[in-house]
Amino acid sequence: MIYVTWAVLYEGSTDAAYFDVLIPHIMEEILLARGIRNVTVPTVPALKLRRGPIEEVAQEACKARDAFHLIFIHVDTGGRNLEIDLDRRLLSYSKAMQAACDWPPVRCITVAPRHEMEAWALADAESVTAALGYNGAPALVGLPSSAREAERLADPKAILQAAVSRIRGRRRPFDVKQILPAIAQRQSLEKLRGASSFAAFEQNLLGFPLFGVMGPHA
């Protein structure tokens, strides 16, 4: 049995609650689609990197490079200025790792939802309502009707929080990140592909010969 291990660099703990479930979910779907039976994807990352100066992040990753095959680098695109600068910011990480330990840039996978992570969490509204135990129509609690609409939201985080408040009530304290793993587990990848930023992420992942790897850096 071959284990395809992975490392991550997230923006924050809320993002981790979602992506820690979504990333292995996607890789498992790829395995099923390709009919590959001798490869297993661990459900937890081999390494969680901490935010800091890019060179220090690269050094930390390189020290543990034998523990993982791929590194997923998450960056919210935020506003227009941040979105324009996105490619340069992401390229700086792969260049720093390549310089530090000859890490192949193709093994750095970009995770860049439009605006915020919640744009992907809202891409499949039924997964949100199911995670909250709500049987009504998603539109009744202000959820977008499609992944494309979710990507157009200026503040998807606020939309998700508002939907949670409508369903659970404002007088019941609730941390949104508690439901993010349940959303990620339930999401339809077909619906998620309606978000252009998710489609780009998946294409990037599919472009790497991920499931032919026999061991770290093989």
C-alpha positions in Angstrom: 0.0 0.0 0.0 1.3 3.5 -1.0 0.5 6.5 1.2 0.4 9.8 -0.5 1.2 12.2 2.3 0.6 16.0 2.4 1.6 19.1 4.2 -0.3 22.4 4.5 0.2 26.1 5.1 -3.1 27.8 6.0 -4.2 31.3 6.8 -5.8 30.4 10.1 -7.5 27.8 12.3 -10.9 28.3 10.7 -9.4 27.5 7.3 -7.8 24.4 8.7 -11.2 23.2 10.0 -12.5 23.2 6.4 -9.5 22.3 4.3 -8.2 19.4 6.6 -11.4 17.6 5.5 -11.8 18.9 1.9 -8.2 18.1 0.7 -8.2 14.4 1.5 -11.8 14.2 0.3 -10.8 15.5 -3.1 -7.8 13.2 -3.4 -9.9 10.2 -2.5 -12.4 11.2 -5.2 -9.5 11.3 -7.7 -8.5 7.8 -6.6 -12.0 6.5 -7.1 -12.4 8.2 -10.5 -9.1 6.7 -11.7 -9.8 3.3 -10.3 -6.6 3.2 -8.3 -6.8 0.8 -5.4 -3.3 0.6 -4.0 -2.9 4.2 -2.9 -4.2 5.6 0.4 -4.5 9.3 1.4 -4.1 9.9 5.1 -6.9 11.9 6.6 -4.6 14.3 8.4 -1.6 16.3 7.1 1.9 15.1 7.9 2.9 18.7 8.6 1.2 22.0 9.4 3.4 24.9 8.7 3.1 28.2 10.6 2.8 31.6 8.9 5.9 33.7 9.0 8.6 35.1 6.7 8.7 33.1 3.5 12.3 32.0 3.9 11.6 30.7 7.4 8.5 28.8 6.2 10.6 27.2 3.4 13.3 26.2 5.8 10.7 24.6 8.2 9.2 22.7 5.3 12.5 21.5 4.0 13.5 20.1 7.4 10.5 17.7 7.2 10.6 17.2 3.4 10.8 13.4 3.7 7.5 13.3 5.5 5.3 14.4 2.6 4.8 14.3 -1.2 2.8 17.5 -1.7 2.4 20.8 0.1 -0.9 22.7 -0.2 -0.4 26.5 0.2 -3.6 28.4 1.0 -4.0 32.1 0.3 -7.2 34.1 0.4 -7.5 36.3 -2.7 -9.2 39.0 -0.6 -9.8 42.3 -2.5 -8.8 43.2 -6.0 -5.3 44.3 -5.1 -4.5 41.1 -3.3 -6.0 39.1 -6.2 -3.7 40.8 -8.7 -0.7 40.1 -6.5 -1.7 36.4 -5.9 0.6 34.7 -8.4 3.7 36.6 -7.1 2.9 35.7 -3.5 2.4 32.0 -4.2 5.4 31.8 -6.5 7.6 33.2 -3.8 6.9 30.2 -1.6 7.7 27.6 -4.3 10.9 29.5 -5.2 12.0 29.7 -1.6 11.5 26.0 -1.1 13.3 25.2 -4.4 16.2 27.4 -3.3 16.3 25.9 0.2 16.2 22.2 -0.7 15.6 21.8 -4.4 11.8 21.2 -3.8 10.1 20.8 -7.2 7.6 23.7 -7.7 5.1 21.3 -9.2 4.7 19.8 -5.7 3.4 23.1 -4.4 -0.4 23.1 -4.9 -2.2 26.4 -4.7 -5.4 26.7 -2.7 -6.8 30.1 -3.5 -10.6 30.5 -3.1 -12.1 33.7 -4.5 -12.1 36.3 -1.7 -12.3 33.8 1.2 -12.4 30.1 2.1 -16.2 30.5 2.8 -16.8 31.0 -1.0 -16.0 27.3 -1.4 -18.0 26.3 1.7 -21.0 28.0 0.2 -20.6 26.5 -3.2 -23.0 23.6 -2.4 -25.8 25.2 -0.3 -27.4 21.8 0.4 -24.3 20.6 2.2 -24.5 23.7 4.5 -28.1 23.1 5.4 -27.5 19.4 5.9 -24.6 20.1 8.2 -26.9 22.4 10.2 -29.8 20.0 10.2 -32.0 22.4 8.3 -34.7 21.0 6.0 -35.9 24.3 4.4 -34.8 25.8 1.1 -31.2 27.3 1.2 -32.5 30.6 -0.3 -34.7 31.1 2.8 -31.6 31.6 5.0 -29.7 33.7 2.4 -27.5 31.0 0.9 -26.3 31.4 -2.7 -27.9 29.2 -5.4 -24.7 28.1 -7.1 -20.9 28.0 -6.8 -20.7 30.8 -9.3 -22.9 33.0 -7.2 -20.9 32.1 -4.1 -17.7 33.3 -5.8 -19.3 36.6 -6.6 -20.1 37.4 -2.9 -18.0 40.2 -1.6 -18.1 38.8 2.0 -18.9 35.0 1.9 -17.9 34.7 5.6 -20.6 37.1 6.6 -23.2 35.2 4.5 -22.3 31.9 6.1 -22.4 33.4 9.6 -25.8 35.0 8.9 -27.2 31.7 7.7 -26.0 29.9 10.8 -27.6 32.6 13.0 -31.0 32.3 11.2 -31.0 28.5 11.6 -29.6 28.2 15.1 -30.8 31.5 16.6 -28.7 34.4 17.7 -29.1 33.6 21.4 -27.2 30.3 21.0 -23.4 31.0 20.8 -22.0 29.0 17.9 -18.6 29.0 16.3 -19.0 28.6 12.5 -15.8 26.5 12.3 -17.6 23.8 14.2 -19.7 23.0 11.1 -17.0 23.5 8.4 -15.7 19.9 8.6 -19.3 18.6 8.2 -19.8 20.9 5.2 -16.6 19.8 3.5 -17.4 16.1 4.0 -20.8 16.4 2.4 -19.9 18.7 -0.5 -20.5 17.6 -4.1 -17.3 18.1 -6.0 -19.4 18.5 -9.2 -21.1 21.5 -7.6 -17.8 22.9 -6.3 -16.4 22.8 -9.9 -18.8 25.5 -10.7 -16.4 27.8 -8.8 -13.7 28.8 -11.2 -11.1 29.1 -8.4 -11.9 25.5 -7.2 -11.8 24.2 -10.8 -8.3 25.8 -11.2 -7.2 24.2 -7.9 -8.4 20.7 -9.0 -6.8 21.1 -12.4 -3.5 22.0 -10.8 -3.8 18.9 -8.6 -4.7 16.6 -11.5 -1.8 17.9 -13.5 0.7 16.4 -11.1 1.4 12.6 -11.5 0.3 12.3 -7.9 -0.8 8.7 -7.8 2.2 7.3 -9.7 4.6 8.4 -6.9 6.1 5.4 -5.0 7.6 7.3 -2.1 8.6 10.9 -1.1 10.5 12.6 -3.9 10.4 9.5 -6.1 
